[in-house]
């Protein structure tokens, strides 16, 4: 997952559904989506055991994946189970090359089998992550063009429910189905609109933001009512199971850098009797009220002392206030999501265990936990518990099945036998029959200090033991994340199936600072960011060289955001890599501190701010890639979004101009309209094409790469022109 820059999985919950991996829903629906039937555990295990690189049919019938093949893969997003457990509704996206982005529509799948049914259409698509079932199962809500739409569950024409002055988000039904709650930013004032019209629009930095408030809308009439008001901004909320109580995450401002100042509040369903439950310096996320309304659970990246920067942990506190209790202080993993079991005696959760994630059950009385799933898979941030159906619904992102929807019964008790997950959708039934996919394998090695490091190895499609291959090291963002089995987000930007098809091995190391390996491993970045992570990467490369897999003379390194930071560190530390690509990476931690939209974690990493008295300036500078840039020799590409506020353009400019001053081959490519995560199709294709040509030129010593073109484009496009110029 080299493309995501998220301080933890909690950021993934907010971000993952905003982009998604491209899919060709319309074509697949008519020609390639077979009937889907449930599978028992034995069938699931058999599918998992099958080598991802082994053909389901004759090997010669499976073709190597291209960039366009990846762009047009199906992607299932945000599966939602009906209250009676009979249907799953989900979004399926497709690549709209005219719009230049992914477009998604809603589909419905019967959990007992049969063909999926497309529910929504329209050129603009619908907003990912917003579909929700009405409590009676008769109606669906979703967001289109910033407003809530209602749609009969059997299909038909949607109707707009809201006509709010600003775009709405995070809609949810009241338990009786009469109201829908949502969050929306305040609208612009008459004076502000008049100033905009006259272009009298100078603004104050960090002050030109709009507070977000909680609203409700009556389903029968469309009448809207504001629930919260004032200066605090509502980040998230959750209704109690009977609809009488709200728990709301409220911050002083909607700015990213103020999220750690948010507190949990409770109030009745109309917004009355509001009171703050917490008062600390950490962000509590995903709050949920227990079935008996006596307790509230939440996740936070803290320890039992509420100190910052720990693996995401599960906390429980009284609904009347008091000190939050860390539920599993000895858990060696990170908790990504959590929800109460219907009886309130246990909590169900998704745990990050390094290269895989699993659903677990936690007994509140004994504080013991057990895994309910096991396998080589990643569970994306779309897992949910549906008490009325007695089921959970979620996705397994697997090596040969990139995110189908599954269900799993909620255990009746802590002693209940493990049930089998059942696959519901079949969006990827033909994937490993149509394409030659690389084998994915967990590998381990020792870091320079003896610490065990874990990662994933993707074998070349033509792998043969005893032969050495060029190696591409792909490094995830965060750094508080971890790479896992499956495709992960940003597939078109890391395109490992294409690399494997072109003869590269791909290593994804979960270096020091990654999540899921305990707090000491996670906090290695505290007190000096680049303490061990770059050494862990080099040790992983050495391990593959020692095993006879990697060719030491054909090494490539690439990463985005925190992976870009690490790329910049490596190219200024060693000359072993023949080519590199750094996306949205840091150059100077001191200037970055002022430029970025979030500083909280950086203050922890470096022991303070650059602005305080006796500031730890040496710590900032000693960990800045710019400090040793005079030693860089690796030909390096830089990519950044023009509107990136997380790792702004200026950082890439510093690295690019520094390398250029030392006559190191380099280019900096800036994508208009893009923020920290690139979403436009042609920008993503351009990046991949440019990197592939660069790697072949400097790591393989050839200039024969032919760029792929988006449908309707030709060699005179920006991709073709750029590569023709670079390869002359």
Secondary structure, 3 states (H helix, E strand, C coil): CCCCCCCCHHHHHHHHHHHCCCCCHHHHHHHHCCCCCCCCHHHHHHHHHCCCCCCCCCHHHCECCCHHHHHCCCCEEEEEECCCCCEEEEEEEEEECCCCEEEEEEEEEECCCCCCEECCCCCCCCCCCCCEECCCCCEEEEEECCEEEEEECCCCCCEECCCCCCCEEEEEECCCCCEEEEEEECCCCHHHHHHHHCCCCCCCCCCCCCCEEEEEEECCCCCEEECCCCCCEEEEEEECCCCCEEEEEEECCCCHHHHHHCEEEEEECCCCCCEECCCCCCCCEEEEECCCCCEEEEEEEECCCCCEEEEEEEEEEECCCCCCEECCCCCCCEEEEEEECCCCCEEEEEEECCCCEEEEEEECCCCCEEECCCCCEECCCCCEEEHHHCEEEEEEEECCEEEEEEEEECCCCCCCCCCCCEECCCCCCCHHHHECCCCEEEEEEECCCCCEEEEEEECCCCCCCCCCEEEEEEECCCCCCCCCCCCCCCHHHHCHHHHHHCCCEEEEEECCCCCCCCHHHHHHHCCCCCCCHHHHHHHHHHHHHHCCCEEEEEEEEEEECHHHHHHHHHHCCCCCCCEEEEECCCCCHHHHHHHCCCCHHHHHHHCCCCCCCCCCHHHHHHCCHHHHHHHCCCEEEEEEECCCCCCCHHHHHHHHHHHHHCCCCEEEEEECCCCCCCCCHHHHHHHHHHHHHHHHHHCCCCCCCCCCCCCCCCCCCHHHHHHHHHCC
